[in-house]
Amino acid sequence: MAHRGTLFLDEIAELDAMLQAKLLQLLQDGQFSRIGAQEDKKVEVRVVCSTNRELHEEIEQGNFRPDLFYRIATMTIHLPPLRERAVDLPIICDYLLQYYNEKLNGRVVMVRPALMAKMQRYSWPGNIRQLENLVKRYVVMGTEDVILSELLEPNERDAVDTLVLEGPVSLKKLTRQTVRKLEARIILNALHANNWNRKKAARSLDISYRALLYKLKEVGIPQRRSSTAAKHEEDGVE
C-alpha cells in the first residue's frame, strides 16, 4: 500500500532482530514476499523512521544492526525534547487547541499568559505526548484546573527536597510553604476525583464550599469556569 509513497516507522529501535533483518533486505533489494506468496513483489517507497533512543548506543549494546542504521540514516534530524524548546510551547499549544476544539466540538481558548509561563518552566517528562493529552483534557473539561493539576503532580519534587539552604532560614516559613503545597495537591486530587466539581470536592474534603473557593484562590487556581464545567458543578448540587 506504501508503493511510491512514504512508509513511516515509529520507534524503529523497538524492532526485534528478525524484523530488522527483513527491513534491511527490503531496503537493499526493493522487494519483499508476502506470507504465502509464490513470488517477490517490488516496491518503491520513501522510508521515514523515528526513535527516542540513541541508536549508536543501541548498536554498541548489540540491540540494533549497524548495517540497518547506515541504510536509514541518509539524513538525520535531531528534535530536542519539549523541555529544551519552551519557546515553541505556545505555537504547539495553539495548534493542538485548534485541532481538538474542532475534533471534540470544544470552545476553549489559549491559557492565560501566567499559566503558559508556568507550563514553559515545566520539565515535561512525557514530552509532546504528555502535552497533547493535557490539551485534550483541557478541551474536554473546559477549565484550566486540569493543567494546573498536571503541573502539580507528585512527580515534582517536594519543596523540601528542592530547598537550597544557604545562610539562615525560617523554619516556620518553610513549614508553612510546604504545608500549603501539600494542601494544594490534596485539593487538586479531590477535584480530579470528583470530575472537577467544586461542590462535590468540598463535600469529599469535609469543608464548606466557601472554604474550598478560598483555598483555590490561595493556590492560584482561576475561579473562571467554562459552561461545561459549570454544568458539572450544578449537576452535583443536592
C-alpha positions as CSV (number, residue, x, y, z in Angstrom):
1,M,0.0,0.0,0.0
2,A,3.0,2.3,0.5
3,H,4.2,1.8,-3.1
4,R,5.6,5.1,-4.4
5,G,4.6,6.7,-1.1
6,T,6.0,7.1,2.4
7,L,6.4,4.4,5.0
8,F,6.7,5.9,8.5
9,L,8.3,3.5,11.1
10,D,7.7,4.9,14.6
11,E,10.2,3.8,17.3
12,I,12.5,1.9,14.9
13,A,14.7,0.9,17.9
14,E,11.9,-1.4,19.1
15,L,12.1,-3.7,16.2
16,D,13.4,-7.2,17.1
17,A,16.4,-8.7,15.3
18,M,14.3,-10.7,12.9
19,L,12.3,-7.7,11.7
20,Q,15.4,-5.6,11.4
21,A,16.9,-8.2,9.1
22,K,13.7,-8.3,7.0
23,L,13.6,-4.5,6.8
24,L,17.2,-4.4,5.8
25,Q,16.6,-6.8,3.0
26,L,13.6,-4.8,1.8
27,L,15.7,-1.6,1.7
28,Q,18.6,-3.3,-0.1
29,D,16.6,-5.3,-2.7
30,G,13.5,-3.1,-3.1
31,Q,11.3,-6.2,-3.0
32,F,9.5,-8.4,-0.5
33,S,7.5,-11.6,-0.3
34,R,4.1,-11.7,1.3
35,I,3.2,-14.6,3.6
36,G,2.1,-17.5,1.4
37,A,3.0,-15.7,-1.8
38,Q,4.9,-17.6,-4.5
39,E,6.9,-14.6,-5.9
40,D,8.5,-11.4,-4.7
41,K,6.8,-8.1,-5.0
42,K,8.8,-5.0,-6.0
43,V,8.1,-1.7,-4.1
44,E,9.4,1.9,-4.4
45,V,9.0,3.7,-1.1
46,R,10.3,6.6,0.9
47,V,11.2,5.3,4.5
48,V,11.0,7.7,7.4
49,C,11.9,6.4,10.9
50,S,11.8,7.9,14.4
51,T,13.1,6.9,17.8
52,N,13.6,8.3,21.2
53,R,16.7,6.2,21.8
54,E,20.3,6.9,20.9
55,L,20.9,4.3,18.1
56,H,24.7,4.5,18.4
57,E,24.3,3.2,22.0
58,E,21.8,0.5,20.9
59,I,24.4,-0.6,18.3
60,E,27.1,-0.8,20.9
61,Q,24.8,-2.9,23.2
62,G,24.0,-5.3,20.3
63,N,20.3,-4.2,20.1
64,F,20.4,-2.6,16.7
65,R,22.1,-3.7,13.4
66,P,24.8,-1.2,12.3
67,D,24.1,-2.1,8.6
68,L,20.4,-1.2,9.0
69,F,21.4,2.1,10.8
70,Y,23.5,3.2,7.9
71,R,20.8,2.3,5.5
72,I,18.2,4.5,7.2
73,A,20.5,7.3,8.3
74,T,20.7,9.1,5.0
75,M,19.5,12.3,6.6
76,T,19.1,12.7,10.4
77,I,17.0,15.3,12.1
78,H,17.5,15.7,15.9
79,L,14.4,17.1,17.6
80,P,15.1,18.3,21.1
81,P,12.7,17.4,23.9
82,L,9.9,19.8,24.7
83,R,11.6,21.0,27.9
84,E,14.5,22.3,25.8
85,R,12.3,24.3,23.4
86,A,9.9,26.1,25.7
87,V,9.7,28.9,23.2
88,D,7.8,26.6,20.9
89,L,5.2,25.7,23.5
90,P,2.6,28.5,22.7
91,I,2.7,27.6,19.0
92,I,2.3,23.9,19.7
93,C,-0.5,24.5,22.2
94,D,-2.3,26.8,19.7
95,Y,-2.2,24.1,17.0
96,L,-3.4,21.4,19.4
97,L,-6.2,23.6,20.7
98,Q,-7.4,24.3,17.2
99,Y,-7.2,20.6,16.3
100,Y,-9.0,19.3,19.4
101,N,-11.6,22.1,19.5
102,E,-12.6,21.1,16.0
103,K,-12.4,17.4,16.7
104,L,-14.2,17.4,20.1
105,N,-16.5,20.4,19.4
106,G,-14.8,22.4,22.1
107,R,-14.6,26.2,22.6
108,V,-11.7,26.7,24.9
109,V,-9.1,29.4,24.3
110,M,-5.4,29.7,24.8
111,V,-4.5,29.6,28.5
112,R,-3.6,32.8,30.4
113,P,0.0,34.1,30.0
114,A,0.8,33.4,33.6
115,L,-0.2,29.7,33.2
116,M,1.7,29.5,29.9
117,A,4.8,30.8,31.6
118,K,4.4,28.0,34.3
119,M,4.0,25.5,31.5
120,Q,7.2,26.7,29.9
121,R,9.0,26.1,33.2
122,Y,7.7,22.6,33.5
123,S,10.0,19.6,32.7
124,W,7.5,17.6,30.5
125,P,8.8,14.1,31.3
126,G,6.2,12.7,28.8
127,N,7.4,15.1,26.1
128,I,4.9,16.0,23.3
129,R,2.5,13.2,24.0
130,Q,2.0,14.4,27.6
131,L,1.3,17.9,26.3
132,E,-1.2,16.5,23.7
133,N,-3.1,14.5,26.2
134,L,-3.2,17.5,28.6
135,V,-4.6,19.8,25.9
136,K,-7.2,17.2,25.0
137,R,-8.3,17.0,28.7
138,Y,-8.4,20.8,28.8
139,V,-10.7,20.9,25.7
140,V,-13.0,18.2,27.2
141,M,-13.2,19.8,30.7
142,G,-13.0,23.4,29.6
143,T,-11.2,24.5,32.7
144,E,-7.5,25.5,33.3
145,D,-7.7,23.5,36.6
146,V,-6.7,20.3,34.7
147,I,-3.5,22.0,33.5
148,L,-2.6,23.2,37.0
149,S,-3.2,19.7,38.3
150,E,-0.8,18.2,35.8
151,L,1.9,20.7,36.7
152,L,1.5,19.9,40.4
153,E,1.6,16.1,40.0
154,P,3.6,14.2,42.7
155,N,6.4,13.5,40.2
156,E,7.6,17.0,41.1
157,R,10.0,17.0,44.0
158,D,8.5,18.4,47.2
159,A,9.5,21.9,48.1
160,V,11.6,20.5,51.0
161,D,13.7,18.5,48.5
162,T,14.5,21.5,46.3
163,L,15.4,23.9,49.0
164,V,18.9,25.3,48.9
165,L,19.8,26.2,52.4
166,E,22.3,29.0,52.2
167,G,22.5,31.0,55.4
168,P,19.8,31.4,58.0
169,V,16.3,30.2,57.2
170,S,12.9,30.5,58.8
171,L,11.7,27.0,59.8
172,K,8.2,28.5,60.4
173,K,8.1,30.0,56.9
174,L,9.4,26.8,55.2
175,T,6.9,24.6,57.1
176,R,4.0,26.9,56.1
177,Q,5.1,26.8,52.4
178,T,5.4,23.0,52.5
179,V,2.0,22.6,54.1
180,R,0.4,24.9,51.6
181,K,1.9,23.0,48.7
182,L,0.7,19.6,50.2
183,E,-2.7,21.1,50.8
184,A,-2.9,22.3,47.2
185,R,-2.1,18.8,45.9
186,I,-4.8,17.2,48.1
187,I,-7.4,19.7,46.9
188,L,-6.4,19.2,43.2
189,N,-6.6,15.4,43.7
190,A,-10.1,15.8,45.2
191,L,-11.2,17.9,42.3
192,H,-9.8,15.4,39.8
193,A,-11.6,12.5,41.7
194,N,-14.9,14.5,41.5
195,N,-14.7,15.4,37.8
196,W,-13.7,19.0,38.7
197,N,-17.0,19.6,40.5
198,R,-16.1,22.0,43.3
199,K,-19.2,21.3,45.4
200,K,-18.6,17.6,45.4
201,A,-14.9,18.1,46.1
202,A,-15.7,20.3,49.1
203,R,-18.0,17.6,50.5
204,S,-15.4,14.9,50.0
205,L,-12.9,17.1,51.9
206,D,-15.4,17.8,54.6
207,I,-15.1,21.6,54.2
208,S,-17.5,24.2,53.1
209,Y,-17.9,25.3,49.5
210,R,-16.8,28.8,50.5
211,A,-13.7,27.4,52.2
212,L,-12.8,25.5,49.1
213,L,-13.1,28.6,46.9
214,Y,-10.8,30.4,49.3
215,K,-8.2,27.6,49.2
216,L,-8.4,27.5,45.4
217,K,-7.7,31.3,45.3
218,E,-4.7,30.7,47.6
219,V,-3.0,28.2,45.4
220,G,-3.7,30.2,42.2
221,I,-6.5,28.2,40.5
222,P,-8.7,30.6,38.5
223,Q,-12.3,31.0,39.5
224,R,-13.5,31.2,35.9
225,R,-15.3,28.2,34.6
226,S,-16.4,27.0,31.2
227,S,-20.1,26.4,30.7
228,T,-19.3,22.7,30.6
229,A,-17.5,22.8,34.0
230,A,-20.3,24.9,35.5
231,K,-22.9,22.4,34.3
232,H,-21.0,19.6,36.0
233,E,-21.0,21.6,39.2
234,E,-24.7,22.4,39.0
235,D,-25.4,18.7,38.5
236,G,-23.7,18.0,41.8
237,V,-25.9,20.2,43.9
238,E,-28.1,18.2,46.2
